[in-house]
């Protein structure tokens, strides 16, 4: 199962879950697919814990702003 297939299954079961995918190779089509599926971020492998943490922080901050809440 690819990451996009897993994301589709997860989205069907839990539409409220925020999804971040990592991949060793990202094509333009992958970015377009991720955007269409409301995947919050695509991170290129290899990645570090810091890169993943930064992506999650951006996503959660955006979520807080859109919900009108603060830390």
C-alpha positions as protocol buffer text, in pm:
chain_id: "A"
residue {
  index: 1
  type: UNK
  ca { x: 0 y: 0 z: 0 }
}
residue {
  index: 2
  type: UNK
  ca { x: 139 y: 340 z: -93 }
}
residue {
  index: 3
  type: UNK
  ca { x: 131 y: 641 z: 135 }
}
residue {
  index: 4
  type: UNK
  ca { x: -151 y: 792 z: -71 }
}
residue {
  index: 5
  type: UNK
  ca { x: -352 y: 471 z: -48 }
}
residue {
  index: 6
  type: UNK
  ca { x: -302 y: 465 z: 328 }
}
residue {
  index: 7
  type: UNK
  ca { x: -403 y: 831 z: 347 }
}
residue {
  index: 8
  type: UNK
  ca { x: -724 y: 755 z: 153 }
}
residue {
  index: 9
  type: UNK
  ca { x: -811 y: 470 z: 390 }
}
residue {
  index: 10
  type: UNK
  ca { x: -732 y: 681 z: 695 }
}
residue {
  index: 11
  type: UNK
  ca { x: -934 y: 974 z: 558 }
}
residue {
  index: 12
  type: UNK
  ca { x: -1232 y: 740 z: 498 }
}
residue {
  index: 13
  type: UNK
  ca { x: -1216 y: 610 z: 855 }
}
residue {
  index: 14
  type: UNK
  ca { x: -1122 y: 936 z: 1028 }
}
residue {
  index: 15
  type: UNK
  ca { x: -1181 y: 1248 z: 815 }
}
residue {
  index: 16
  type: UNK
  ca { x: -1071 y: 1474 z: 1101 }
}
residue {
  index: 17
  type: UNK
  ca { x: -713 y: 1338 z: 1122 }
}
residue {
  index: 18
  type: UNK
  ca { x: -434 y: 1561 z: 994 }
}
residue {
  index: 19
  type: UNK
  ca { x: -204 y: 1373 z: 756 }
}
residue {
  index: 20
  type: UNK
  ca { x: 165 y: 1428 z: 681 }
}
residue {
  index: 21
  type: UNK
  ca { x: 345 y: 1202 z: 432 }
}
residue {
  index: 22
  type: UNK
  ca { x: 714 y: 1139 z: 388 }
}
residue {
  index: 23
  type: UNK
  ca { x: 867 y: 1008 z: 67 }
}
residue {
  index: 24
  type: UNK
  ca { x: 1205 y: 946 z: -86 }
}
residue {
  index: 25
  type: UNK
  ca { x: 1088 y: 1093 z: -416 }
}
residue {
  index: 26
  type: UNK
  ca { x: 826 y: 1360 z: -475 }
}
residue {
  index: 27
  type: UNK
  ca { x: 695 y: 1441 z: -819 }
}
residue {
  index: 28
  type: UNK
  ca { x: 482 y: 1742 z: -911 }
}
residue {
  index: 29
  type: UNK
  ca { x: 185 y: 1505 z: -944 }
}
residue {
  index: 30
  type: UNK
  ca { x: 244 y: 1387 z: -586 }
}
residue {
  index: 31
  type: UNK
  ca { x: 224 y: 1743 z: -459 }
}
residue {
  index: 32
  type: UNK
  ca { x: -97 y: 1800 z: -655 }
}
residue {
  index: 33
  type: UNK
  ca { x: -247 y: 1475 z: -525 }
}
residue {
  index: 34
  type: UNK
  ca { x: -153 y: 1564 z: -167 }
}
residue {
  index: 35
  type: UNK
  ca { x: -314 y: 1905 z: -200 }
}
residue {
  index: 36
  type: UNK
  ca { x: -632 y: 1756 z: -347 }
}
residue {
  index: 37
  type: UNK
  ca { x: -647 y: 1505 z: -59 }
}
residue {
  index: 38
  type: UNK
  ca { x: -589 y: 1778 z: 204 }
}
residue {
  index: 39
  type: UNK
  ca { x: -262 y: 1619 z: 313 }
}
residue {
  index: 40
  type: UNK
  ca { x: -104 y: 1886 z: 528 }
}
residue {
  index: 41
  type: UNK
  ca { x: 261 y: 1839 z: 430 }
}
residue {
  index: 42
  type: UNK
  ca { x: 495 y: 1627 z: 220 }
}
residue {
  index: 43
  type: UNK
  ca { x: 841 y: 1579 z: 365 }
}
residue {
  index: 44
  type: UNK
  ca { x: 1129 y: 1448 z: 156 }
}
residue {
  index: 45
  type: UNK
  ca { x: 1331 y: 1156 z: 296 }
}
residue {
  index: 46
  type: UNK
  ca { x: 1577 y: 1128 z: 445 }
}
residue {
  index: 47
  type: UNK
  ca { x: 1454 y: 1369 z: 707 }
}
residue {
  index: 48
  type: UNK
  ca { x: 1549 y: 1456 z: 1059 }
}
residue {
  index: 49
  type: UNK
  ca { x: 1344 y: 1466 z: 1376 }
}
residue {
  index: 50
  type: UNK
  ca { x: 1383 y: 1844 z: 1362 }
}
residue {
  index: 51
  type: UNK
  ca { x: 1236 y: 1863 z: 1010 }
}
residue {
  index: 52
  type: UNK
  ca { x: 941 y: 1647 z: 1110 }
}
residue {
  index: 53
  type: UNK
  ca { x: 893 y: 1848 z: 1430 }
}
residue {
  index: 54
  type: UNK
  ca { x: 897 y: 2176 z: 1236 }
}
residue {
  index: 55
  type: UNK
  ca { x: 638 y: 2045 z: 992 }
}
residue {
  index: 56
  type: UNK
  ca { x: 411 y: 1932 z: 1276 }
}
residue {
  index: 57
  type: UNK
  ca { x: 454 y: 2264 z: 1456 }
}
residue {
  index: 58
  type: UNK
  ca { x: 354 y: 2455 z: 1140 }
}
residue {
  index: 59
  type: UNK
  ca { x: 49 y: 2235 z: 1094 }
}
residue {
  index: 60
  type: UNK
  ca { x: -67 y: 2261 z: 1454 }
}
residue {
  index: 61
  type: UNK
  ca { x: -15 y: 2638 z: 1459 }
}
residue {
  index: 62
  type: UNK
  ca { x: -217 y: 2674 z: 1138 }
}
residue {
  index: 63
  type: UNK
  ca { x: -488 y: 2455 z: 1292 }
}
residue {
  index: 64
  type: UNK
  ca { x: -500 y: 2671 z: 1606 }
}
residue {
  index: 65
  type: UNK
  ca { x: -528 y: 2992 z: 1404 }
}
residue {
  index: 66
  type: UNK
  ca { x: -806 y: 2850 z: 1186 }
}
residue {
  index: 67
  type: UNK
  ca { x: -994 y: 2739 z: 1498 }
}
residue {
  index: 68
  type: UNK
  ca { x: -938 y: 3071 z: 1672 }
}
residue {
  index: 69
  type: UNK
  ca { x: -746 y: 2922 z: 1964 }
}
residue {
  index: 70
  type: UNK
  ca { x: -404 y: 2993 z: 2102 }
}
residue {
  index: 71
  type: UNK
  ca { x: -140 y: 2783 z: 2274 }
}
